[in-house]
Amino acid sequence: MKKRLLIGAIALWGVCGAAHAQMMDRWRIEDNGAICWKINGRLPHFDHVEMSGQKLSVVLRYGVNADGAFSLNRSLVFPMLRMKPNKTQNNLKQRFDVNIPGMVTIDDLTLTDEKVKDVNFDGIMTVESSFSHVYRRKKVDNAVSLKRVLYPSPNSAYYCEEYTFTNQMKNAITMRVPEWKVKYTTPEEAGVYGAYHIEASLSKSGVFVLNPGESLEFSAVFSGRKEGDEPFARINLDADRAGRRALIAQWRNNLVLDTPDKTLNTMFAFAKLRGAESIYNTKGGLMHGPGGEVLCSHLGE
């Protein structure tokens, strides 16, 4: 009898544990293989993810604050821009903790009261959110929606953020985007190849009137280069995004794990993505790097 009770208790614990784990899952697996976090309380919550192209890697420390606003801190690593001494961890690195939407104004007011709706990841991160606005002394919820799309360039040494603001109100609004550009230059004697430039800028600035339903689109690009190299003057984000998506699809559709466990299949698919994207175009040819902001054992030597 005691043995039966013990077995029954273990079985019940397993069922309850599985049900509890399912209730506690933040991420939902989509039919297309992406994962989606629908924001439904249990805040704040923060995480990180790394994405790579052939000439840089970016670690996004992201999350949603207790008030529902999105938080983002970017760590850029350039594996071919080596620092002295030329060792594993000595790549050019730079963090950017800057709130791009916080620089944009709507009818002379800063965007406030952001509420993230969902975060989607399939190798590219997409964040959907909305802001409230005070119009004629009345607060209007979901006045402006915002879509962020975040990804590294597949072949060049820059990381891209696309921003799309849409007027959800019944009246026109005026949005102002500043002219923003920052530049860091490292000491010439500190780099294996001399001085390096790290730059970040917005693709658009000015005053924009949006009628109901109209959108404002611009991008932020974060890049790194040697002092003698030309800056990235003509960046084609459509081509970079399409190139990144093509690679993701290629990796996803090859060496597919198909088991009855959807979670296991998804974990394998993302592990495969992370392993395949971490191959860098060095002067010695294509080489795999371990990632994690340390990156490459001898890349660029």
Phi and psi in degrees as a GROMACS rama.xvg file:
@    title "Ramachandran Plot"
@    xaxis  label "Phi"
@    yaxis  label "Psi"
@TYPE xy
-63.5772  -37.0393  LYS-2
-64.7742  -40.9619  LYS-3
-63.9343  -41.9815  ARG-4
-63.087  -39.444  LEU-5
-65.5043  -44.6145  LEU-6
-63.0167  -42.0052  ILE-7
-63.2928  -39.6246  GLY-8
-65.9378  -41.0188  ALA-9
-64.4179  -42.4645  ILE-10
-63.0467  -43.5137  ALA-11
-63.9119  -40.1598  LEU-12
-62.397  -40.3577  TRP-13
-64.1244  -43.8043  GLY-14
-64.9362  -46.1227  VAL-15
-64.9741  -39.6615  CYS-16
-63.4778  -41.9101  GLY-17
-65.0729  -42.2642  ALA-18
-64.5489  -40.8219  ALA-19
-64.6984  -42.4635  HIS-20
-61.8772  -38.8618  ALA-21
-65.8393  -39.5888  GLN-22
-66.0471  -32.368  MET-23
-86.1915  -8.42573  MET-24
-60.1349  128.208  ASP-25
-85.1917  -36.1837  ARG-26
-100.1  139.232  TRP-27
-112.498  136.454  ARG-28
-83.361  123.753  ILE-29
-86.2089  164.98  GLU-30
-64.1402  -28.1256  ASP-31
-86.9248  5.16213  ASN-32
94.6386  -9.26594  GLY-33
-74.0302  166.189  ALA-34
-117.833  144.478  ILE-35
-133.264  132.027  CYS-36
-107.807  105.291  TRP-37
-83.309  123.742  LYS-38
-77.885  110.552  ILE-39
-137.524  50.5212  ASN-40
94.4717  -160.591  GLY-41
53.9998  50.2645  ARG-42
-115.849  155.582  LEU-43
-79.3786  163.08  PRO-44
-151.18  136.047  HIS-45
-135.165  151.064  PHE-46
-152.66  -175.414  ASP-47
-147.37  155.387  HIS-48
-147.593  145.979  VAL-49
-113.299  138.781  GLU-50
-132.032  148.922  MET-51
-138.194  149.674  SER-52
-116.303  -170.935  GLY-53
-72.302  -16.4811  GLN-54
-128.348  5.9076  LYS-55
-162.398  165.324  LEU-56
-133.486  147.069  SER-57
-131.385  130.699  VAL-58
-105.846  118.791  VAL-59
-98.9888  116.588  LEU-60
-96.0559  105.822  ARG-61
-128.397  167.86  TYR-62
171.255  -175.576  GLY-63
-124.523  124.393  VAL-64
-70.681  171.556  ASN-65
-60.4976  -29.2431  ALA-66
-86.3427  0.857959  ASP-67
95.2102  0.188622  GLY-68
-84.3444  151.421  ALA-69
-81.1365  142.109  PHE-70
-121.585  135.422  SER-71
-147.7  125.918  LEU-72
-129.843  125.354  ASN-73
-106.418  132.69  ARG-74
-113.51  115.322  SER-75
-100.308  136.864  LEU-76
-130.119  130.273  VAL-77
-115.113  98.008  PHE-78
-66.3403  -24.1581  PRO-79
-91.6065  -7.57824  MET-80
-98.3543  89.9002  LEU-81
-86.6322  143.224  ARG-82
-106.318  157.002  MET-83
-86.1157  144.221  LYS-84
-71.1186  152.732  PRO-85
-77.3653  78.6098  ASN-86
-120.233  176.071  LYS-87
-48.5786  -51.736  THR-88
-85.8183  -2.55784  GLN-89
-94.6227  66.8791  ASN-90
-103.071  158.445  ASN-91
-66.7925  126.565  LEU-92
-132.558  150.829  LYS-93
-157.922  133.601  GLN-94
-101.444  144.41  ARG-95
-127.403  108.19  PHE-96
-108.185  76.9661  ASP-97
-128.275  137.537  VAL-98
-98.7004  97.2977  ASN-99
-61.8852  -50.3676  ILE-100
-60.4206  -24.9417  PRO-101
-67.3569  -15.1735  GLY-102
-90.3548  -9.92391  MET-103
-93.4789  139.283  VAL-104
-116.121  154.365  THR-105
-125.15  118.101  ILE-106
49.9857  46.9537  ASP-107
72.3974  4.6733  ASP-108
-114.127  148.919  LEU-109
-72.3465  152.137  THR-110
-70.2229  129.732  LEU-111
-132.223  168.279  THR-112
56.365  50.4396  ASP-113
-68.7249  139.107  GLU-114
-128.262  111.488  LYS-115
-74.9136  132.658  VAL-116
-91.7766  -47.4811  LYS-117
-159.858  158.129  ASP-118
-123.921  126.236  VAL-119
-119.489  137.609  ASN-120
-138.483  127.047  PHE-121
-138.224  21.4536  ASP-122
111.937  -18.2084  GLY-123
-126.533  135.198  ILE-124
-94.3518  129.874  MET-125
-123.859  128.735  THR-126
-123.131  124.562  VAL-127
-108.894  130.382  GLU-128
-151.809  177.951  SER-129
-145.155  159.658  SER-130
-124.792  150.329  PHE-131
-90.8107  168.247  SER-132
-151.884  142.923  HIS-133
-93.2942  114.975  VAL-134
-124.148  120.388  TYR-135
52.4189  47.1365  ARG-136
67.2174  13.0377  ARG-137
-120.149  136.028  LYS-138
-77.8458  128.657  LYS-139
-112.753  114.304  VAL-140
-75.1489  152.111  ASP-141
53.0114  41.1142  ASN-142
-73.5445  -38.4209  ALA-143
-133.358  127.914  VAL-144
-97.0875  153.919  SER-145
-135.799  132.935  LEU-146
-118.345  121.504  LYS-147
-104.006  136.995  ARG-148
-128.771  119.791  VAL-149
-123.199  129.554  LEU-150
-168.091  156.598  TYR-151
-87.4386  153.174  PRO-152
-65.5548  137.521  SER-153
-69.6789  -26.6093  PRO-154
-126.916  -11.9033  ASN-155
-118.371  165.044  SER-156
-88.1459  57.8676  ALA-157
-149.433  158.826  TYR-158
-119.033  141.037  TYR-159
-117.914  141.692  CYS-160
-131.07  121.427  GLU-161
-104.418  135.351  GLU-162
-122.791  129.055  TYR-163
-127.414  111.314  THR-164
-98.2273  134.767  PHE-165
-126.891  131.433  THR-166
-76.2254  113.892  ASN-167
-98.5078  1.60678  GLN-168
-85.38  173.654  MET-169
-92.5079  -0.900943  LYS-170
-127.751  163.223  ASN-171
-70.6114  150.364  ALA-172
-130.367  158.686  ILE-173
-114.562  123.61  THR-174
-114.167  139.219  MET-175
-117.685  130.633  ARG-176
-116.87  125.229  VAL-177
-76.4974  160.233  PRO-178
-82.2178  109.069  GLU-179
-127.215  126.755  TRP-180
-154.293  133.422  LYS-181
-125.618  151.463  VAL-182
-146.389  129.676  LYS-183
-112.049  139.642  TYR-184
-125.473  126.561  THR-185
-85.0098  154.782  THR-186
-61.6197  140.206  PRO-187
-59.8513  -37.2226  GLU-188
-75.1211  -11.9492  GLU-189
-86.8893  -19.1761  ALA-190
-101.208  145.548  GLY-191
-60.7564  -35.5085  VAL-192
-109.817  24.8852  TYR-193
93.5259  -149.984  GLY-194
-78.6821  148.556  ALA-195
-123.682  150.307  TYR-196
-115.811  130.584  HIS-197
-115.158  124.076  ILE-198
-129.654  151.219  GLU-199
-143.121  137.657  ALA-200
-157.692  162.205  SER-201
-96.7154  146.994  LEU-202
-80.0007  -13.0261  SER-203
-148.661  146.344  LYS-204
-147.386  160.793  SER-205
133.694  -167.372  GLY-206
-111.192  129.424  VAL-207
-131.642  128.629  PHE-208
-97.8057  122.289  VAL-209
-111.335  119.213  LEU-210
-76.0953  167.104  ASN-211
-52.7137  128.499  PRO-212
86.8265  -10.2461  GLY-213
-82.7007  156.677  GLU-214
-123.452  153.652  SER-215
-118.855  125.22  LEU-216
-119.865  135.827  GLU-217
-155.755  172.495  PHE-218
-133.745  159.089  SER-219
-119.164  132.101  ALA-220
-123.273  131.879  VAL-221
-117.217  121.945  PHE-222
-136.814  164.88  SER-223
-141.574  144.979  GLY-224
-160.086  162.627  ARG-225
-73.0106  156.615  LYS-226
-60.7948  -35.6975  GLU-227
-81.7993  -9.56663  GLY-228
-81.7031  149.775  ASP-229
-71.9851  142.158  GLU-230
-65.7981  159.367  PRO-231
-76.6771  91.1202  PHE-232
-81.9419  -40.7512  ALA-233
-116.624  96.9415  ARG-234
-104.229  125.425  ILE-235
-102.993  93.3228  ASN-236
-66.3945  -32.5961  LEU-237
-60.1632  -43.3188  ASP-238
-68.9963  -39.4933  ALA-239
-65.2366  -44.3764  ASP-240
-64.8086  -45.0264  ARG-241
-63.1249  -38.921  ALA-242
-64.8001  -41.0379  GLY-243
-64.17  -44.2294  ARG-244
-65.7881  -36.1796  ARG-245
-64.4954  -41.0321  ALA-246
-65.0555  -43.0501  LEU-247
-59.6822  -44.2476  ILE-248
-64.7885  -41.0739  ALA-249
-61.794  -46.6921  GLN-250
-68.2573  -37.7993  TRP-251
-66.9404  -34.0028  ARG-252
-91.3467  3.81168  ASN-253
-119.408  145.432  ASN-254
52.5872  60.485  LEU-255
-89.6355  128.297  VAL-256
-89.0288  123.938  LEU-257
-125.447  100.419  ASP-258
-126.32  170.558  THR-259
-67.2222  -12.3672  PRO-260
-96.9244  106.665  ASP-261
-64.5149  -35.5401  LYS-262
-65.6421  -43.6369  THR-263
-62.5661  -42.0154  LEU-264
-60.7929  -41.8007  ASN-265
-68.3845  -41.8087  THR-266
-59.2215  -42.4489  MET-267
-63.7897  -42.1866  PHE-268
-62.424  -41.1983  ALA-269
-75.0239  -32.9272  PHE-270
-64.4022  -39.1662  ALA-271
-64.206  -43.2975  LYS-272
-59.9408  -46.6843  LEU-273
-65.1118  -38.2786  ARG-274
-69.534  -39.2831  GLY-275
-74.548  -34.4612  ALA-276
-78.0197  -15.5384  GLU-277
-87.7922  37.2571  SER-278
-112.202  118.226  ILE-279
-106.258  148.015  TYR-280
-89.9712  90.9887  ASN-281
-96.1708  172.311  THR-282
-68.8695  -15.9035  LYS-283
-95.2828  6.86635  GLY-284
107.883  -172.866  GLY-285
-73.8677  126.926  LEU-286
-136.84  148.155  MET-287
-88.841  137.604  HIS-288
-118.024  149.043  GLY-289
-73.2717  -21.6101  PRO-290
79.9773  -164.982  GLY-291
75.1758  27.8045  GLY-292
72.9048  -7.30035  GLU-293
-94.3116  -43.0496  VAL-294
73.1749  -99.0148  LEU-295
-116.934  129.699  CYS-296
-64.0546  -49.5544  SER-297
-138.693  27.3199  HIS-298
-68.406  135.981  LEU-299
85.8404  -5.94376  GLY-300
